Amino acid sequence: MSAATTLDPNPTTTTATRWSRLIDGVRESGQYPTRAEAERVTRVVLSALGGHVVGDERVDLARALPEEAARVVAGQIPATRPLTAAEFVDSVAARIPGATPATARWDVSSVLSVLGELVEEADPGLIDRVLAQLPTGYALLFGRAELVRRG
């Protein structure tokens, strides 16, 4: 089962079920041995992302996410400066005991690729808007090719 089939944008689906499906998608994508590990990594990545998405995109992102994920994203203080994609991965590595840049890159990509699918099903085009406000390089973390170099 792919992450896309794990996620359900149906508005009648409970937020707890959507959170569970997000975590299950991350567990599958990242090949984490336990659901608890996938949830821990998801929370760390979402908290890091929450400080870097601002304005209308932050509000729309929170609306498109399960309530539990929205609280993690919305509860972050905006970053004082945007991090490059590599710095973002390093910041996640610093939050995960024993992580290296390589394992953190795996964690970030595992979460953001599944998150991107979930958000796109709920609000098509939102991830493009989020990526437009982030420095170059984040598209790859969301599992997308970066076809246009932005300034």
Secondary structure by P-SEA (a helix, b strand, c coil): ccccccccccccccaaaaaaaaaaaaaaaaccccaaaaaaaaaaaaaaaaaccccaaaaaaaaaccaaaaaaaaacccccccccaaaaaaaaaaacccccaaaaaaaaaaaaaaaaaaaaaaccaaaaaaaaacccccccccccccccccc
